[in-house]
Structure formats: C-alpha cells, structure tokens
C-alpha cells in the first residue's frame, strides 16, 4: 500500500507480564517510566487507573492486593525515552554547533579562570626581568649582553664588534705606506700641478698602486693618518721659485708646502728639497695622491729621483696611521 505524503513511522510499546500473588506486590520493570501515566497496567485484562500503582524508577508498587494468577498482570509502556548515544571521537563538525552556543557557562570553571587571568596579563601586565613595565615596555639596563647579539663570528678577548655586525680580530699591526720616485727623473712643466710618479713603494699592505701612483684606504685604514710629502727639484739652466707640493684627498687639492727662492740674478741655486706634513682623517676607500707645482723662468725642471736606484728617495710620500 502506498502513502500520500510522509510514510508513518512505528515504534514499539514494551510489555511485560507478572504473576499476581494476592498482595500489594511490587514488580520490577525493564524501563523506568517518566511518570505513572506513561504506563498501561492490566490485571486479568482489566485496565487499572493510575491510582492503583506508584512507580519509582523501575520499581512499581501496587496500592491494593493483586489477585493470584499466572501472567495475569501486564504492564505496557506508552513510549520510551530516547537514549542518545555518546558521539564517537571527531564526529561532531563545526557546522553542527550553533553560533555562540558555547558560552562561559558551558566551559569548565578552570578554563574560565585561565581566560580571565590571561586577559588580565594583556591589559594590566607588569613585567619584570630583562623587559620591564606594564603598558610601555622597557629593556632593562645591561639586559642586552653578548649572548643576545646576532653578530657573526666569535666574541672573545681577541675580537671586537665591527660596524657590519661581525666579530673581527683586533689588530695591532702598524699601517704605513712609503712611496717614492725611483730610477729616473720626472720632467715637470712650469707652473702646472703635476701628479708625482711615485713608482716604488714599501708598505704594510697593498693599498698603494705603483701603476696609478694612488693610495686607496682599506676598511682597516680608517682613522687619523700623518702624511709627509717631500719634493727634490732640479733646474737645468736657471733658478726656480714658487715650488709647491700637495696631497690630493679624493682628487681634491689640499693645502701644500711653498718654497720661494730668489738669488738676485745669479744662477747657482738650481737643486733643493722641501717637504710638507699633513694630518688627515681617513675613511674606507679614500684616495691619496702627491702633486708638485714648480716654476722656472726657462729651461727644464725635473723631480730628482736620487743618485742611484738604491740611493736616497728624494721624492717621496710617507704615511702612517696614528
């Protein structure tokens, strides 16, 4: 047979028979009814009013004597309380829980206490130790020690922390350069600043280039340096005057030495030496060059290299770090 609409569903009405014993007996049911009216009780086929019995749990007590008989007492349950089984682990999904259904009342007291304590820490925390304060936090004095630094290298008694955040070995080696004009004279045009071709060098490291006649500071050269520029001048036919020597810092002329000779027309002072000292603050990649400017009324002007290759270095630039 077919149905219009939803097919009806049927349930069971559990029934149990007992033997009457002629007393106000007590019977034990298989299920506890929610109240006395949830039962249909029959004695010898006659339905009894709810006043004929009282049920507590699964124990049902008759208020009067029950006639003796075999299976002459029947108790029928009008329905059963549905037992919702405990869900298996990981079977309740998020969509099965209504929004805002889980409230503080549904949580264990210990959880609520911990939430309240955590909220207090966020809003009213007072920190002690390396970081102190409540709302505005302050790093305590002396809290940042070597172990907290992220610098590369090894920190010990032989190293120091460089500006590039690395531990480097401290050096006590002297930093110096001695460059000089070697083996041949250098001709100079009158009244022109001329780069002195110091083509030989003795130095603590390879900062001076004898091909470009340039000293270029390395990272370890940064600091205060003293430079002494010396010129030895030779005029072949007449006296010279207004002889000058300079150093150029990053290709910019500095103040220089000035030698002025005048002999009143007598040609006999044609070879002399003069020098100038400079105190320079050097940074990494700075360059130093030595220049000369010599003036003569006529003839050839030379920067004198020395008597022999191994002899005195008449034109030279001496520099050392303080």
Buried (B, 14 or more C-beta within 10 A) or exposed (E): EEEEEEEEEEEEEEEBEBEBEEEEBEBEBEBBBEEBEBBBBBBEEEEBEBEBBEBEEEEBEBEEEBEEBEEBBBBBBEEBEEEEEEEEEEEEEEEEEEEEEEEEEEEEEEEEEEEEEEEEEEEEEEEEEEEBEEEEEEEEEEEEEEEEEEBEBEEEEEBEBEEEEEBBEEEEEEBBBBBBBBEEBBEBEBEEBBBBBBBBBEBBEEBBEBEEBBBBBEEBBBEEBBBBBBBBBBBEEBBBBBBBBBBBBEEEEBEBBEBEBEEEEEEEBBEBBBBBEBEBEBEEEBBBBBBBBBBBEEBBBBBBBBEEEEEEBBBBBBBBBE
